[in-house]
Amino acid sequence: MSLATIPIKTTSKEFIKRSIVFEIVAGFYWLVNLNSTVVFLGIAYIQQSVANNLGFLIPFMSVLLMLITIHMVRNNLIFRPKKGSSLLTTLGVFLNSLKMCCLHYRHLSGGVASWLDRAKENNGGCYSETHVENVKVLARLFPLYGLQILYRACITQIPAGYYIQTMNSNLHLNSFLLPIGAMNVISILPLLLLAPLMECVTSCYLSMEKTPFSPARVITLGHACAALSVLVAGLSEVHRKGYPLTEQALSGKVLQVSSMACFQLAPQYILLGLAEALVTPACSMISFHLTPSHIRGISLHFLTLSYGGGCFLGALIIQLVYLLSGGNFYPNTLHEGNLEHFFFFLAMLMTINTLVFWWISSRSGEFISAPSIPGTVLINIADLMQRWTSDVFLSAVHRVLLPPAGDSSTRQSLAFFVQPDDEALITCCDGSNKYPPVKAGAYLIERFNDSYGRK
């Protein structure tokens, strides 16, 4: 399964709707990172210059107050999900499909288009076709979630490998000792600056009736920035070792650090911050926009789960590298270690991750032009034709764009829609069971209800 199999239904109104969703998501992350800039820098300075334990007390109290607030308003946060949109229903479809596949291997016969189709009631399962089709759309996003795990492992290098580099570099700015968190602020600045810029660019594209960059392209670019960031980190580590050692006091301890200024590490922080500014909002928008309304919450939950898995993977990679190297990668004196080898290894993994994502999203539903050819008739294949021919003819998602602003040319289009009789039973003409039989009218109503979020 790949992102290329996900139909993206896009019209002029849909572009505006998608842009609004992107602006809301980007604005949310912008506010979160603005708050992080202020809070994190303050905590880092207190922890480094005032009291180490006080730095831990501040986030602890913040989490405690948040839990108390959630407990106080819990009655307003409890709601009943729409029918078929619960996580238990989604997991039930997967489990029922696995169970039916095992039965099929032993006793049953007859092919289906997807192993998840085994959970459908007309194939002997326990779930309706609508529930299963919704889960199939969600399953097509699993490659996206899986690739975000390795990306998130790269992002965790800010509080891990990048901090070690910064701590072992010269933090003095004249007579002022910079907090290590100052470099983290540098990684947040790209998001604070890029989010408003992307909103302006998107608005300009829409005003000119042009298509903005697809989220898949934005994510690919973000993954490339992350790979480049850890590559630059490895090169910076090699460069840092070329400087003589000097003494520097941090939290009451005197360390032997490189005399290289910590600001020379800024490019790797900027690139990683740029990656975060591109990837996180685009992933959230894909998870929200490409799933039916009934399971959008579950889709976002899986995305968050992949982020958490990436954090654990990053910690696991660091621990494994430390144990396998016998502490050689992260010795007490970093000058004697091989941290650059770890960064180069991570850059290789991120490059592979970027190429894989580019491959699975290379046909992610982007539209191609269909110019007018004299004496020809343009035919768009719809879903029922695809089901009837068992995918010999594929359903084509299409759109009609408004003329660009200032275009005075005229165009006349004659659209002729052909729809079978409502009671016509659509079955696969080759006799296979790739698609279950369905009445044309019932299928059309089901598609309308699914598109507009009706029960």
Secondary structure as GFF3:
##gff-version 3
##sequence-region A 1 455
A	DSSP	three_ten_helix	3	5	.	.	.	ID=ss1
A	DSSP	alpha_helix	12	45	.	.	.	ID=ss2
A	DSSP	pi_helix	46	50	.	.	.	ID=ss3
A	DSSP	alpha_helix	52	72	.	.	.	ID=ss4
A	DSSP	alpha_helix	74	77	.	.	.	ID=ss5
A	DSSP	alpha_helix	87	106	.	.	.	ID=ss6
A	DSSP	three_ten_helix	115	119	.	.	.	ID=ss7
A	DSSP	three_ten_helix	121	123	.	.	.	ID=ss8
A	DSSP	alpha_helix	129	139	.	.	.	ID=ss9
A	DSSP	alpha_helix	142	155	.	.	.	ID=ss10
A	DSSP	pi_helix	158	162	.	.	.	ID=ss11
A	DSSP	alpha_helix	163	167	.	.	.	ID=ss12
A	DSSP	beta_strand	172	173	.	.	.	ID=ss13
A	DSSP	beta_strand	176	177	.	.	.	ID=ss14
A	DSSP	alpha_helix	181	207	.	.	.	ID=ss15
A	DSSP	alpha_helix	215	241	.	.	.	ID=ss16
A	DSSP	beta_strand	245	250	.	.	.	ID=ss17
A	DSSP	beta_strand	253	258	.	.	.	ID=ss18
A	DSSP	three_ten_helix	262	265	.	.	.	ID=ss19
A	DSSP	alpha_helix	266	289	.	.	.	ID=ss20
A	DSSP	three_ten_helix	293	295	.	.	.	ID=ss21
A	DSSP	alpha_helix	296	324	.	.	.	ID=ss22
A	DSSP	three_ten_helix	334	336	.	.	.	ID=ss23
A	DSSP	alpha_helix	339	360	.	.	.	ID=ss24
A	DSSP	alpha_helix	383	388	.	.	.	ID=ss25
A	DSSP	beta_strand	425	426	.	.	.	ID=ss26
A	DSSP	beta_strand	438	439	.	.	.	ID=ss27
A	DSSP	alpha_helix	440	451	.	.	.	ID=ss28
###
